[in-house]
């Protein structure tokens, strides 16, 4: 009877080792494929962020250029307006020097009219 009952432990141990090895390989394969997928996703996200950053920088440059242009145009308009005001002021001075009585009469009339308008 002793001969019929053999020690099953070595065969069982081998099967356990084989299955453990298969599980290790399957796990390693799953981890590797997951890592590849995560790396691809990270690369895709990085590309998207780079593209978005480039677009934002381009828009900021365009806005800055536009603001500089508007500022320059504002300075030009201001300078033109100041030049016109100086010309008008000089013309008024010349008129007052040439016709002082008429200038005082016009000033009194304008003051009276403005007073009447503001009373209402």
CORTALIN-V673323 format. One record per run of one state. SS is the DSSP state (H for helix, E for strand, L for the rest). FROM is the first residue (numbers start at 1). LEN is the number of residues. If there is no record, write none. Layout:
ss-><SS	SS>
from-><FROM	FROM>
len-><LEN	LEN>
This chain:
ss-><L	H	L	H	L>
from-><1	9	99	100	120>
len-><8	90	1	20	1>
